[in-house]
Amino acid sequence: MSILALDLGRRRVGVAISHGIAASTLKPLFFDERSPGAFYRELEEIIELQKVEKIVIGLPLGRLGKETAQGRWTRERAREISVRLHLPVSFAEESFSSFQAKENLKRVKPKKLARRHAILDSESAKVILEQYLHESRRSSL
């Protein structure tokens, strides 16, 4: 089963893919709430090319697992994505994904700050997807 992971942001969206047990990053997408058409077109292309059957979205939670304003925004975008793309969406708690992504990328030193952020967004999506895959395997045992 091919699973696409998204780390939704208000400007950039990190993207990762898994066709089994390993996850890899894809180039991040740009999101403009006022005009999301380009974002959805690029997402549709990835879904078709990668034969995606499910989407996993990182859900930011606050202290003690309480939903935050960002979490509510993420749920709203996830609903839109699921309806628009006709795919099931699951969530993976993402509290430490950015921290873990930064740790994973300590050896990578892109020249431009914008490039560093782009790499970090998709690396965060990869961490979210790896966490989801790990939890799925563990719950199926």
Backbone as a chain_set.jsonl record, in Angstrom:
{"seq": "MSILALDLGRRRVGVAISHGIAASTLKPLFFDERSPGAFYRELEEIIELQKVEKIVIGLPLGRLGKETAQGRWTRERAREISVRLHLPVSFAEESFSSFQAKENLKRVKPKKLARRHAILDSESAKVILEQYLHESRRSSL", "coords": {"N": [[0.839, -1.176, 0.0], [0.611, 2.167, -0.885], [1.439, 5.032, 0.841], [0.974, 8.401, 1.516], [2.482, 11.04, 3.229], [1.815, 14.093, 4.882], [3.053, 17.112, 6.107], [1.469, 19.595, 7.18], [1.58, 23.027, 6.614], [1.097, 26.567, 6.898], [2.193, 27.828, 4.74], [4.153, 26.179, 3.489], [4.23, 22.7, 2.641], [5.311, 19.757, 3.86], [6.31, 16.691, 2.336], [6.138, 13.173, 2.115], [6.69, 9.739, 1.164], [5.654, 6.3, 1.218], [6.046, 3.01, 0.134], [5.753, 0.678, 1.37], [7.597, -0.524, 3.9], [9.528, 1.386, 4.312], [10.212, 4.925, 4.342], [10.408, 7.859, 2.308], [11.531, 11.162, 1.421], [9.807, 13.679, -0.468], [9.69, 16.435, -2.779], [8.816, 19.49, -1.197], [5.564, 21.062, -1.088], [3.876, 24.113, -1.984], [1.517, 26.077, -0.279], [-1.316, 28.059, -0.595], [-3.811, 29.53, 0.997], [-5.723, 31.272, -0.01], [-5.765, 30.732, -2.677], [-5.8, 27.77, -3.467], [-5.559, 26.061, -5.662], [-3.224, 25.353, -7.254], [-1.728, 23.923, -5.399], [-3.419, 21.677, -4.939], [-3.455, 20.576, -7.53], [-0.755, 19.784, -7.864], [-0.587, 17.947, -5.775], [-2.466, 16.034, -6.621], [-1.106, 15.087, -8.9], [1.124, 13.835, -7.722], [-0.194, 11.846, -6.262], [-1.358, 10.314, -8.286], [0.947, 9.516, -9.784], [2.458, 8.137, -7.816], [0.657, 6.256, -7.038], [-1.003, 6.451, -4.737], [-2.778, 5.331, -1.9], [-3.651, 6.105, 0.544], [-3.595, 8.831, 2.883], [-1.545, 10.292, 5.314], [-1.561, 12.591, 7.876], [0.242, 14.879, 9.784], [-0.662, 15.687, 13.048], [-0.755, 18.384, 15.081], [-0.573, 18.547, 18.54], [-1.266, 19.987, 21.716], [-0.086, 20.501, 25.093], [-0.545, 17.683, 27.183], [-1.908, 16.313, 25.238], [-3.97, 17.84, 24.206], [-6.063, 19.439, 21.792], [-4.984, 22.061, 19.673], [-5.233, 25.444, 18.315], [-3.855, 25.342, 15.894], [-4.034, 22.623, 15.46], [-6.8, 22.312, 15.034], [-7.028, 23.796, 12.661], [-5.486, 22.165, 11.026], [-7.009, 19.779, 11.015], [-9.288, 20.734, 9.615], [-8.135, 21.333, 7.085], [-7.343, 18.724, 6.436], [-9.809, 17.425, 6.171], [-10.775, 18.76, 3.907], [-8.839, 17.944, 2.034], [-9.245, 15.142, 1.981], [-11.915, 14.961, 1.013], [-11.722, 16.322, -1.426], [-9.798, 14.834, -2.822], [-10.67, 12.262, -2.671], [-9.684, 10.26, -0.94], [-8.796, 8.218, 1.884], [-7.945, 9.687, 5.026], [-5.654, 9.655, 7.635], [-4.431, 10.419, 10.93], [-1.35, 11.31, 12.515], [0.228, 11.858, 15.502], [2.269, 14.661, 15.902], [4.121, 15.908, 17.574], [6.968, 15.872, 18.138], [8.128, 15.786, 15.674], [9.396, 17.819, 14.124], [11.624, 18.411, 15.699], [12.923, 15.907, 15.653], [13.354, 15.72, 12.905], [15.153, 17.843, 12.516], [17.324, 16.855, 13.953], [17.9, 14.617, 12.369], [18.843, 15.889, 10.123], [21.183, 17.219, 10.742], [23.708, 16.894, 9.595], [23.361, 17.819, 7.066], [23.81, 20.683, 5.191], [22.364, 22.956, 3.686], [22.831, 25.649, 1.337], [21.144, 27.879, 1.14], [18.747, 29.505, 3.216], [15.985, 29.188, 2.715], [15.967, 26.785, 1.308], [16.843, 25.047, 3.296], [14.649, 25.116, 5.06], [12.722, 23.973, 3.388], [13.718, 21.379, 3.017], [13.575, 20.543, 5.66], [10.785, 20.551, 6.163], [9.806, 18.422, 4.532], [11.345, 16.362, 5.583], [10.268, 16.28, 8.132], [7.707, 15.36, 7.468], [8.437, 12.823, 6.65], [9.341, 11.728, 9.09], [6.906, 11.729, 10.476], [5.489, 9.899, 8.902], [7.067, 7.582, 9.199], [6.691, 7.139, 11.936], [3.941, 6.629, 11.945], [3.852, 4.275, 10.358], [5.349, 2.554, 11.992], [3.712, 2.435, 14.288], [1.45, 1.275, 13.139], [2.425, -1.24, 12.35], [3.075, -2.258, 14.843], [0.562, -2.362, 16.122], [-0.66, -4.302, 14.628], [0.441, -6.663, 15.385]], "CA": [[0.0, 0.0, 0.0], [1.346, 3.425, -0.947], [0.911, 6.012, 1.782], [1.569, 9.723, 1.397], [2.42, 11.805, 4.474], [1.884, 15.541, 4.728], [3.263, 17.964, 7.273], [0.798, 20.79, 6.701], [1.933, 24.34, 7.124], [0.29, 27.613, 6.272], [2.856, 28.219, 3.487], [4.808, 25.024, 2.89], [3.736, 21.398, 3.064], [6.289, 18.696, 3.704], [5.722, 15.526, 1.684], [6.931, 11.941, 2.139], [5.968, 8.602, 0.581], [6.08, 4.946, 1.544], [5.429, 1.944, -0.654], [5.918, -0.537, 2.162], [8.051, -0.294, 5.264], [10.46, 2.522, 4.364], [9.66, 6.209, 3.899], [11.377, 8.771, 1.712], [11.009, 12.509, 1.229], [9.545, 14.235, -1.789], [9.842, 17.889, -2.699], [7.678, 20.109, -0.512], [4.608, 21.823, -1.89], [3.515, 25.409, -1.42], [0.084, 26.173, -0.034], [-1.867, 29.4, -0.457], [-5.219, 29.337, 1.354], [-6.584, 32.105, -0.858], [-5.777, 30.163, -4.018], [-5.168, 26.458, -3.272], [-5.628, 25.235, -6.868], [-1.917, 24.809, -7.647], [-1.39, 22.915, -4.392], [-4.184, 20.458, -5.203], [-3.003, 19.984, -8.799], [0.513, 19.086, -7.615], [-0.895, 16.803, -4.922], [-3.105, 15.04, -7.488], [-0.056, 14.489, -9.738], [1.888, 12.914, -6.87], [-1.069, 10.716, -5.925], [-1.47, 9.48, -9.485], [2.263, 8.964, -10.101], [2.891, 7.223, -6.754], [-0.437, 5.303, -6.786], [-1.296, 6.613, -3.314], [-4.059, 4.781, -1.45], [-3.998, 6.685, 1.835], [-2.804, 9.991, 3.282], [-1.337, 10.479, 6.747], [-1.267, 13.995, 8.136], [0.719, 15.152, 11.128], [-1.601, 16.477, 13.835], [-0.097, 19.008, 16.227], [-1.347, 18.585, 19.784], [-0.629, 20.742, 22.776], [0.212, 19.762, 26.325], [-1.494, 16.644, 27.61], [-2.648, 15.809, 24.087], [-5.12, 18.701, 23.895], [-6.007, 20.039, 20.476], [-4.654, 23.485, 19.62], [-5.787, 26.148, 17.152], [-3.185, 24.769, 14.721], [-4.614, 21.291, 15.285], [-8.116, 22.479, 14.407], [-6.771, 24.198, 11.28], [-4.996, 20.97, 10.335], [-8.175, 18.897, 10.792], [-10.104, 21.321, 8.55], [-7.443, 21.095, 5.812], [-7.377, 17.281, 6.186], [-11.146, 17.12, 5.663], [-10.81, 19.262, 2.53], [-7.982, 17.077, 1.22], [-9.914, 13.848, 1.84], [-13.087, 15.123, 0.153], [-11.309, 16.748, -2.77], [-8.987, 13.819, -3.492], [-11.352, 10.972, -2.532], [-8.784, 9.309, -0.29], [-8.886, 8.239, 3.345], [-6.907, 10.427, 5.731], [-5.412, 9.316, 9.037], [-3.564, 11.378, 11.599], [-0.268, 10.846, 13.386], [0.623, 12.943, 16.4], [3.54, 15.135, 15.355], [4.765, 16.821, 18.521], [8.421, 15.929, 18.094], [8.609, 15.507, 14.319], [10.343, 18.85, 13.687], [12.86, 18.209, 16.46], [13.577, 14.718, 15.118], [13.807, 16.052, 11.548], [16.365, 18.658, 12.66], [18.388, 15.932, 14.359], [18.232, 13.807, 11.189], [19.471, 16.72, 9.089], [22.321, 17.99, 11.264], [24.858, 16.788, 8.695], [23.018, 18.484, 5.805], [23.952, 22.13, 5.348], [22.026, 23.666, 2.447], [23.395, 26.992, 1.263], [20.134, 28.908, 1.312], [17.826, 29.268, 4.317], [14.721, 28.683, 2.178], [16.189, 25.372, 0.967], [16.921, 24.326, 4.566], [13.28, 24.96, 5.534], [12.042, 23.037, 2.501], [14.196, 20.043, 3.373], [13.069, 20.24, 6.993], [9.354, 20.242, 6.076], [9.619, 17.069, 4.018], [11.933, 15.436, 6.56], [9.25, 16.152, 9.181], [6.677, 14.47, 6.928], [9.022, 11.474, 6.684], [9.308, 11.294, 10.491], [5.495, 11.448, 10.761], [5.132, 8.663, 8.211], [7.762, 6.469, 9.855], [5.993, 6.915, 13.199], [2.662, 5.999, 11.599], [4.131, 2.903, 9.914], [5.775, 1.817, 13.163], [2.52, 2.2, 15.12], [0.586, 0.34, 12.406], [3.017, -2.582, 12.456], [2.979, -2.688, 16.233], [-0.826, -2.677, 16.461], [-1.101, -5.492, 13.889], [1.089, -7.854, 15.941]], "C": [[0.889, 1.245, 0.0], [0.652, 4.455, -0.062], [1.698, 7.303, 1.618], [1.417, 10.428, 2.74], [2.585, 13.278, 4.159], [2.123, 16.184, 6.084], [2.742, 19.332, 6.847], [1.295, 22.041, 7.41], [1.121, 25.377, 6.38], [0.912, 28.145, 4.98], [3.458, 27.03, 2.757], [4.221, 23.75, 3.47], [4.829, 20.376, 2.794], [5.602, 17.444, 3.176], [6.685, 14.351, 1.76], [6.052, 10.803, 1.619], [6.529, 7.296, 1.115], [5.309, 3.974, 0.667], [5.537, 0.615, 0.094], [6.35, -0.193, 3.569], [8.997, 0.893, 5.408], [9.768, 3.775, 3.838], [10.768, 7.038, 3.282], [10.707, 10.115, 1.459], [10.756, 12.791, -0.242], [9.695, 15.751, -1.668], [8.604, 18.48, -2.03], [6.792, 20.864, -1.499], [4.343, 23.161, -1.212], [2.001, 25.514, -1.361], [-0.305, 27.628, 0.158], [-3.362, 29.235, -0.222], [-6.167, 30.128, 0.462], [-6.734, 31.523, -2.253], [-5.104, 28.787, -3.985], [-5.11, 25.567, -4.513], [-4.305, 24.591, -7.261], [-1.485, 23.711, -6.677], [-2.112, 21.602, -4.691], [-3.781, 19.794, -6.518], [-1.704, 19.191, -8.595], [0.28, 17.835, -6.763], [-1.547, 15.686, -5.736], [-2.078, 14.336, -8.381], [0.762, 13.469, -8.939], [1.068, 11.662, -6.59], [-1.197, 9.768, -7.109], [-0.149, 8.766, -9.79], [2.681, 7.887, -9.098], [1.837, 6.165, -6.402], [-0.806, 5.262, -5.29], [-2.696, 6.096, -2.994], [-4.543, 5.405, -0.149], [-3.078, 7.857, 2.113], [-2.737, 10.026, 4.804], [-0.903, 11.921, 6.95], [-0.841, 14.145, 9.588], [-0.24, 16.086, 11.845], [-0.895, 17.064, 15.045], [-1.041, 19.049, 17.429], [-0.554, 19.363, 20.823], [-0.323, 19.854, 23.968], [-0.915, 18.809, 26.666], [-2.383, 16.175, 26.467], [-3.859, 16.631, 23.705], [-4.942, 19.336, 22.522], [-5.79, 21.545, 20.568], [-5.366, 24.134, 18.43], [-5.163, 25.604, 15.869], [-3.729, 23.37, 14.435], [-5.98, 21.361, 14.621], [-7.969, 22.882, 12.943], [-6.339, 22.986, 10.448], [-6.139, 20.008, 10.049], [-9.065, 19.424, 9.667], [-9.459, 21.083, 7.189], [-7.499, 19.609, 5.452], [-8.737, 16.861, 5.628], [-11.266, 17.549, 4.199], [-10.021, 18.34, 1.598], [-8.677, 15.744, 0.96], [-11.088, 13.931, 0.87], [-12.66, 15.419, -1.281], [-10.583, 15.64, -3.533], [-9.559, 12.407, -3.379], [-10.436, 9.886, -1.971], [-8.988, 9.368, 1.219], [-7.689, 8.98, 3.939], [-6.852, 9.934, 7.165], [-4.481, 10.371, 9.609], [-2.492, 10.654, 12.389], [0.154, 12.045, 14.216], [2.045, 13.353, 16.042], [4.372, 15.982, 16.303], [6.27, 16.955, 18.353], [8.987, 15.725, 16.699], [9.623, 16.548, 13.844], [11.679, 18.707, 14.404], [13.634, 17.024, 15.89], [14.118, 14.986, 13.71], [15.088, 16.879, 11.596], [17.549, 17.791, 13.058], [18.855, 15.101, 13.165], [19.061, 14.592, 10.174], [20.693, 17.497, 9.562], [23.527, 17.959, 10.338], [24.619, 17.514, 7.37], [23.074, 19.991, 6.026], [23.643, 22.834, 4.02], [22.503, 25.112, 2.497], [22.361, 28.077, 1.565], [19.165, 28.517, 2.422], [16.507, 28.68, 3.818], [14.841, 27.197, 1.848], [16.223, 24.53, 2.242], [15.516, 24.084, 5.114], [12.517, 23.947, 4.69], [12.44, 21.605, 2.818], [13.61, 19.625, 4.711], [11.593, 19.865, 6.951], [9.117, 18.822, 5.586], [10.252, 16.022, 4.925], [10.969, 15.238, 7.729], [8.123, 15.23, 8.723], [7.168, 13.023, 6.947], [8.991, 10.911, 8.103], [7.876, 10.919, 10.877], [5.094, 10.123, 10.141], [5.812, 7.455, 8.842], [7.1, 6.124, 11.193], [4.67, 6.189, 12.953], [2.867, 4.536, 11.197], [4.529, 2.026, 11.095], [4.578, 1.456, 14.041], [1.591, 1.199, 14.449], [1.096, -1.082, 12.505], [2.845, -3.124, 13.867], [1.558, -3.1, 16.598], [-1.327, -3.916, 15.729], [-0.475, -6.775, 14.42], [0.208, -8.555, 16.942]], "O": [[1.814, 1.351, 0.805], [-0.545, 4.715, -0.193], [2.929, 7.297, 1.585], [0.335, 10.413, 3.327], [3.375, 13.667, 3.299], [1.478, 15.843, 7.075], [3.462, 20.125, 6.24], [1.408, 22.091, 8.634], [0.526, 25.085, 5.342], [0.244, 28.833, 4.208], [3.292, 26.889, 1.545], [3.777, 23.712, 4.617], [5.222, 20.156, 1.648], [4.454, 17.165, 3.521], [7.882, 14.493, 1.507], [4.825, 10.897, 1.634], [7.716, 7.192, 1.423], [4.097, 4.093, 0.482], [5.42, -0.451, -0.51], [5.575, 0.362, 4.346], [9.239, 1.355, 6.523], [8.865, 3.702, 3.004], [11.929, 6.936, 3.68], [9.489, 10.202, 1.304], [11.395, 12.226, -1.13], [9.813, 16.279, -0.562], [7.484, 18.027, -2.266], [7.221, 21.247, -2.588], [4.563, 23.315, -0.011], [1.298, 25.091, -2.278], [0.291, 28.343, 0.964], [-4.098, 28.845, -1.128], [-7.291, 29.695, 0.21], [-7.723, 31.79, -2.936], [-3.963, 28.649, -4.425], [-4.655, 24.426, -4.425], [-4.269, 23.4, -7.572], [-0.94, 22.689, -7.093], [-1.492, 20.538, -4.697], [-3.768, 18.567, -6.606], [-1.568, 18.071, -9.088], [0.883, 16.79, -7.009], [-1.212, 14.515, -5.556], [-2.168, 13.127, -8.596], [1.054, 12.376, -9.426], [1.581, 10.546, -6.674], [-1.148, 8.549, -6.94], [-0.132, 7.558, -10.027], [3.201, 6.843, -9.49], [2.084, 5.287, -5.574], [-0.903, 4.197, -4.68], [-3.661, 6.377, -3.704], [-5.708, 5.255, 0.221], [-1.937, 7.893, 1.653], [-3.738, 9.819, 5.49], [0.008, 12.409, 6.281], [-1.475, 13.611, 10.499], [-0.594, 17.144, 11.326], [-0.48, 16.327, 15.94], [-2.169, 19.532, 17.33], [0.676, 19.385, 20.8], [-0.304, 18.627, 23.867], [-2.091, 19.108, 26.456], [-3.491, 15.691, 26.701], [-4.704, 16.158, 22.945], [-3.838, 19.718, 22.132], [-6.348, 22.214, 21.438], [-6.02, 23.453, 17.64], [-5.858, 25.423, 14.869], [-3.864, 22.986, 13.273], [-6.285, 20.557, 13.741], [-8.69, 22.379, 12.082], [-6.777, 22.811, 9.31], [-6.227, 19.472, 8.944], [-9.548, 18.642, 8.849], [-10.136, 20.68, 6.243], [-7.683, 19.267, 4.284], [-8.808, 16.037, 4.717], [-11.784, 16.809, 3.362], [-10.483, 18.001, 0.508], [-8.692, 15.269, -0.176], [-11.241, 13.071, 0.003], [-13.181, 14.831, -2.229], [-10.735, 15.519, -4.749], [-8.994, 11.463, -3.93], [-10.414, 8.755, -2.455], [-9.309, 10.42, 1.772], [-6.574, 8.908, 3.422], [-7.881, 9.81, 7.829], [-3.831, 11.116, 8.876], [-2.693, 9.538, 12.868], [0.408, 13.123, 13.679], [2.924, 12.504, 15.896], [5.256, 16.712, 15.852], [6.794, 18.067, 18.422], [10.19, 15.512, 16.545], [10.618, 16.185, 13.217], [12.737, 18.862, 13.795], [14.841, 17.111, 15.667], [15.21, 14.534, 13.364], [16.006, 16.648, 10.81], [18.655, 17.976, 12.551], [20.054, 14.903, 12.97], [19.88, 14.02, 9.455], [21.188, 18.358, 8.834], [24.297, 18.92, 10.305], [25.567, 17.793, 6.636], [22.45, 20.51, 6.951], [24.558, 23.257, 3.313], [22.569, 25.721, 3.565], [22.69, 29.088, 2.186], [18.804, 27.348, 2.558], [15.968, 27.765, 4.441], [13.905, 26.434, 2.089], [15.691, 23.42, 2.266], [15.212, 22.986, 5.578], [11.747, 23.15, 5.225], [11.588, 20.719, 2.881], [13.193, 18.479, 4.878], [11.186, 18.936, 7.648], [8.31, 18.094, 6.165], [9.744, 14.905, 5.024], [10.87, 14.133, 8.261], [7.637, 14.409, 9.502], [6.395, 12.107, 7.227], [8.653, 9.744, 8.297], [7.659, 9.901, 11.535], [4.431, 9.31, 10.785], [5.184, 6.408, 9.001], [6.967, 4.95, 11.538], [4.327, 5.248, 13.669], [2.132, 3.659, 11.651], [4.094, 0.878, 11.189], [4.445, 0.315, 14.483], [1.002, 0.356, 15.127], [0.324, -2.019, 12.713], [2.514, -4.294, 14.063], [1.366, -4.085, 17.312], [-2.31, -4.525, 16.152], [-0.819, -7.864, 13.959], [0.604, -9.576, 17.505]]}, "num_chains": 1, "name": "protein.A"}
